[in-house]
Amino acid sequence: MISDQQIDQVVSDSIARAMARPKDWVLIDATCAQTEREELAGLLIAQGLEVAFFDLDFSLEEAIVSLESLPEARRYWLYLSDVQIARLLPILVASPELYQQQTPLALLPREQNKHAQRYFGVTKRLAEAIADGVETGQAVMGDLLYCNDELVLSGVALGDMVHARQTSLKTGLAAWQQAWLDWRDTYQELKTSTPSLFKLVTAKKQQLQTAALGILVVPHSSSDALTRSLEENFNFNDGRLNAVIFAPGSLMGYGWHWFKAHVLGQKQLSLLADTFGLVQTHELTITTAKPVDYVIDDQPRQAAQIRFDVHPQQLLMIPGRLIRDDDMTSKATKEVFRVQGLARDDDAKLKANKPLPLFDQAHEEDYKHVFVELRQSALTTSPYVTLMVLSTLLATFGLMANSTSVVIGAMILAPLMAPIVSLAMGLARGESSLTLSSSKTLVIGLVLALLSAMVATWLVGIHHVTPEIAGRLNPTLLDLGVAVVSGIAGAYAYAKSEVAKTLAGVAIAVALVPPLAVTGIGLGWMDWSVIYGSFLLFITNLFGIAAAAAITFWVMGYTSFARARKGFSVSMVIVGLITIPLAFSFWQMGQQSRLINNIQGVELMVESVPVKLERVSVKWGREPLVQVHVVSNQFLPDAGYDKLAEHLNNLTGVPAQYRFSPELVR
């Protein structure tokens, strides 16, 4: 049997071991209320912990002198505010005699340490944070980020990035609610914001001078709601800081970014390169011409030079559940300088300190390339003259032969895209020399095309309006729509080198070569109705294409509205005048369509004979001529056709002449 003395010895040894085991110490503000201490103690003891409180007096100006007696512990729990933690951690790291790195730190969330919660990745719920902190085996060595020698917990926001970050911090919202807030708040703010000129220099002396609305620097992706919303992993302990540069080129550019992020779901920074830049390095210096406002964990600051540096592997800490596993497993340490989509140097200086434009501005290199190419395209060359004559001859023969495939071949040959796009650029930028040169080239091509078509018409000697010719005699607003789309395609193809210019060239030729050839045929026949209709179509397409291309160049940033105003005004006046007959033709087309729909397929009894009206066609005029096929099982008497015409006039409400073609069905 075990004696009472042995039992007492076992109990004594257990008590001694328990007394020797380090406690869990809660580092707490000395001014914290007793009710909070009791709540904390209850939750920690429920986890099987032996807990004691260590009061820290932050009212003293000097460093926290009470740390000199910091006891040994299994872990230290921090129940402090953001400001207090930012003061405490550098002291702990710099004083190994006070703090042994093998003792992990865990955070207890409270209302006053929201930024520390993001750094540690803990939830707002105290019980969940304690449950995470008990897992001592999950402790990792964390980096510390400093900004101008101040510790950063969740991030530093420079410039107007402050507002974008405030919008993103509204958590607990549905995706559509976050999208709406992002649009309503951030977009409205952008309309009154002006980019600032920032110069960034990394640890490896890579440099960037750019115009940005703001820059957000964070220690890791889980430390800020804005970076958590981006599908990019910023590692927790890889020795690098992460600088996200927010630099939309225009209001429409931000609108496109919003659409990609919230509608298409493209939230990777690599897919948002036209709005965001990314720099990852262990040292970063940001310089501005004059002091800029910035905040460190909601603490306002101002400086003209802001220096960031990372102190790696400084703090043994227990991360919370909000820090993603891949934030700790990735070990990439390479410096990243992903800023290809941002304005740089001279382009940045032009954008700085000015309101965001409505549309993106083209880079200077892009403009020089396009402008040199268009100056060459505006000149009259022998290939242009040759192709103009050949394409018109081919189109003329195809129109007279009623061959669609031959007409398409003529469109492919036509060289009209280059001078028209040059004319559009001249109008957009107010370049009189480019406008005159391209206009001269177009007039030469016009004259050659008309002469070629006239000569071909005289040589062929056929005077017959084929369906291909007739289809180009009554232009409407729909044809103006074709011109507008063709002009946009032409300007876009010249502005984007990756787009094949020949494809857009065919689109422009579709609108110009056939009507021009028909005008030449009309001159050869001396048929003024053919000349008027086809030349009206040509003029419509020519100025419609030029105006649309000029506006496209403005939208793509190759000119400002102030420079383009005069050219736009001239183009709009001409297109407006042309629109008048086009609108009348469009109205006629609508009337014809309604007249045909009212008659087509009608079944009725005429003189006791059942008839059905089919294949209705209308030739519009002062008194429309309507041709109708009357299908019946016997011929109608003359009086029957008179009654049928009267009935149709009453049915449609349009007085018209009718040409009936009887068809017998037995």
Summary of the structure (lengths in Angstrom):
residues: 666
radius of gyration: 39.5
end to end distance: 125.0
largest distance: 138.2
contacts: 2234
relative contact order: 0.07
helix: 51%
strand: 20%
